[in-house]
């Protein structure tokens, strides 16, 4: 089975990439073939709303990296989206990617039945990261994919794999931040659970 991770951060190799890598590393340990794609390293143009994809499942734009990325997504059994929280939604880079998958939806859902999952990062807790996860969740729903919402055994830890740098308040009631999102151990535990759950579901589906 193949699982591809798509990182929508404008900074490749940073916190969001590390959280996504936790998912993919766990999936790899469970037997999946994995690949991490950094959108920041690709040239993906904006959808211009030409509506050519209303008639056939192909984009009229050419000369960028989107067509190659779509081929990778079509060949994958699972897709993980990752984005930092930008004003309570995904990054502009992730949104551009989502819009460019319009040809895979307008005639028929080309990604139908694939397994999906998502992770997000933010500077603060309860400051828009749930909406960021919801935007990616909605993309999966639009594409008719099967979405995994991970929950490690034990006490409920949160509503998804959302890492922040928020570590609480000190005695002076000043906000304390972790140096790295990797210090948010709960989020990384949930991300690793996502990797395991995606492989388990794919195995049940016979991938």
C-alpha positions as CSV (number, residue, x, y, z in Angstrom):
1,X,0.0,0.0,0.0
2,X,1.1,3.6,-0.7
3,X,0.4,6.6,1.5
4,X,1.4,10.1,0.4
5,X,1.7,13.1,2.7
6,X,1.1,16.6,1.3
7,X,2.6,19.4,3.4
8,X,1.0,22.8,2.7
9,X,3.4,24.8,4.9
10,X,5.3,27.7,3.2
11,X,8.4,26.4,5.1
12,X,9.4,22.9,4.1
13,X,11.2,20.8,6.7
14,X,9.8,22.7,9.7
15,X,7.2,22.0,12.4
16,X,4.3,21.0,10.1
17,X,6.6,18.7,8.1
18,X,7.8,17.1,11.3
19,X,4.2,16.4,12.4
20,X,3.3,14.9,9.0
21,X,6.5,12.8,9.1
22,X,5.4,11.3,12.4
23,X,2.3,10.0,10.6
24,X,4.2,8.7,7.7
25,X,7.0,7.1,9.8
26,X,4.4,5.2,11.8
27,X,2.6,4.1,8.7
28,X,6.0,3.0,7.2
29,X,6.7,1.0,10.4
30,X,3.3,-0.7,10.0
31,X,4.2,-1.8,6.4
32,X,3.1,1.0,4.1
33,X,5.2,2.6,1.4
34,X,5.2,6.4,2.1
35,X,6.2,9.6,0.5
36,X,6.3,13.2,1.8
37,X,5.6,16.0,-0.7
38,X,6.5,19.6,0.2
39,X,4.2,22.0,-1.7
40,X,6.7,24.7,-1.0
41,X,9.2,22.9,-3.2
42,X,6.7,22.7,-6.2
43,X,5.5,25.2,-8.7
44,X,1.7,25.0,-8.6
45,X,-0.2,27.8,-10.3
46,X,-3.6,29.2,-9.2
47,X,-6.8,27.8,-10.6
48,X,-8.2,30.5,-12.9
49,X,-11.8,29.2,-13.0
50,X,-11.8,28.5,-16.7
51,X,-14.3,25.6,-16.2
52,X,-12.6,23.4,-18.8
53,X,-12.8,20.6,-16.2
54,X,-16.6,20.7,-16.3
55,X,-16.4,18.7,-19.5
56,X,-13.4,16.4,-18.9
57,X,-11.3,15.4,-15.9
58,X,-8.3,17.4,-17.0
59,X,-6.8,20.8,-16.1
60,X,-6.3,23.3,-18.9
61,X,-3.3,24.7,-17.1
62,X,0.1,23.2,-18.0
63,X,3.8,23.7,-17.4
64,X,3.7,23.4,-13.6
65,X,4.1,20.5,-11.2
66,X,0.4,19.8,-10.5
67,X,-0.1,17.1,-13.2
68,X,2.8,15.0,-11.8
69,X,1.5,15.4,-8.2
70,X,-2.0,14.3,-9.3
71,X,-0.5,11.2,-10.8
72,X,1.1,10.4,-7.5
73,X,-2.2,11.0,-5.6
74,X,-4.1,8.7,-8.1
75,X,-1.5,6.0,-7.5
76,X,-1.7,6.3,-3.7
77,X,-4.1,4.3,-1.5
78,X,-4.0,7.0,1.3
79,X,-3.5,10.7,1.4
80,X,-2.5,12.8,4.4
81,X,-2.9,16.6,4.3
82,X,-0.9,18.9,6.6
83,X,-1.2,22.6,7.0
84,X,-0.4,25.3,9.5
85,X,-3.3,27.4,10.8
86,X,-3.5,30.7,8.9
87,X,-6.4,32.9,10.1
88,X,-8.4,29.8,11.1
89,X,-7.9,28.0,7.8
90,X,-5.3,26.2,5.7
91,X,-2.4,28.1,4.2
92,X,-2.8,29.7,0.8
93,X,-0.4,27.1,-0.6
94,X,-2.7,24.3,0.6
95,X,-5.8,26.1,-0.6
96,X,-4.2,26.5,-4.1
97,X,-3.5,22.7,-4.1
98,X,-7.1,21.9,-3.1
99,X,-8.5,24.2,-5.9
100,X,-6.3,22.6,-8.5
101,X,-7.8,19.2,-7.7
102,X,-11.1,20.4,-9.1
103,X,-10.7,18.3,-12.3
104,X,-10.6,15.2,-10.1
105,X,-14.1,16.1,-8.8
106,X,-16.2,17.9,-11.4
107,X,-16.8,15.0,-13.7
108,X,-16.3,12.1,-11.2
109,X,-14.6,11.7,-7.9
110,X,-11.2,10.3,-9.0
111,X,-10.0,9.9,-5.4
112,X,-13.2,8.2,-4.3
113,X,-12.6,5.4,-1.7
114,X,-9.1,6.4,-0.9
115,X,-8.2,6.8,2.8
116,X,-7.5,10.2,4.1
117,X,-6.1,11.9,7.2
118,X,-5.0,15.4,8.3
119,X,-2.7,17.1,10.7
120,X,-2.3,20.8,11.5
121,X,0.0,23.2,13.5
122,X,-0.7,26.5,15.2
123,X,1.0,28.9,17.6
124,X,-1.9,28.7,20.1
125,X,-4.5,26.3,21.2
126,X,-8.2,27.1,20.5
127,X,-7.2,29.8,18.0
128,X,-8.4,28.4,14.7
129,X,-6.6,25.1,14.4
130,X,-9.9,23.1,14.6
131,X,-11.2,25.1,11.6
132,X,-7.9,24.3,9.8
133,X,-8.5,20.6,10.3
134,X,-12.1,21.0,9.3
135,X,-11.1,22.6,6.0
136,X,-9.0,19.6,5.1
137,X,-11.7,17.2,6.4
138,X,-14.2,18.9,4.0
139,X,-11.8,18.4,1.1
140,X,-11.8,14.7,1.8
141,X,-15.6,14.6,2.0
142,X,-15.9,16.5,-1.3
143,X,-13.6,13.9,-2.9
144,X,-15.6,11.0,-1.4
145,X,-12.7,9.7,0.6
146,X,-12.7,7.7,3.8
147,X,-11.4,9.9,6.5
148,X,-9.6,8.6,9.6
149,X,-10.0,10.6,12.9
150,X,-7.4,9.1,15.2
151,X,-8.0,8.5,18.9
152,X,-5.3,6.8,21.0
153,X,-6.6,4.5,23.7
154,X,-7.0,6.0,27.2
155,X,-8.3,9.5,28.1
156,X,-9.5,11.8,25.3
157,X,-6.5,13.9,24.2
158,X,-8.1,16.2,21.7
159,X,-10.1,16.5,18.5
160,X,-7.2,15.7,16.1
161,X,-3.5,15.8,15.4
162,X,-3.0,19.5,16.0
163,X,0.4,20.6,17.4
164,X,0.9,24.0,19.0
165,X,3.7,25.9,20.7
166,X,1.4,26.8,23.6
167,X,2.7,25.4,26.9
168,X,0.5,27.3,29.3
169,X,1.0,30.3,31.6
170,X,3.7,31.1,34.2
171,X,3.2,32.5,37.7
172,X,3.0,36.0,36.2
173,X,0.2,34.9,33.8
174,X,2.4,35.3,30.8
175,X,2.1,32.8,28.0
176,X,4.8,30.1,27.9
177,X,5.8,28.5,24.5
178,X,7.6,25.4,23.7
179,X,10.6,26.0,21.5
180,X,9.4,23.5,18.9
181,X,6.0,22.0,18.0
182,X,7.8,18.6,18.5
183,X,7.5,19.3,22.2
184,X,3.7,19.0,21.9
185,X,3.8,15.3,22.8
186,X,0.1,14.8,22.7
187,X,-0.2,16.0,19.1
188,X,2.6,13.7,18.0
189,X,1.0,10.7,19.8
190,X,-2.2,11.4,17.9
191,X,-0.3,11.8,14.7
192,X,1.4,8.4,15.1
193,X,-2.0,6.9,15.9
194,X,-3.2,8.3,12.6
195,X,-0.5,6.5,10.8
196,X,-1.4,3.2,12.4
197,X,-5.1,3.7,11.9
198,X,-4.7,4.5,8.2
199,X,-2.7,1.3,7.6
200,X,-5.2,-0.7,9.6
201,X,-8.1,0.6,7.5
202,X,-6.3,0.1,4.3
203,X,-5.5,-3.5,5.2
204,X,-9.2,-4.0,6.0
205,X,-10.0,-2.6,2.6
206,X,-7.5,-5.0,1.0
207,X,-5.0,-2.4,-0.2
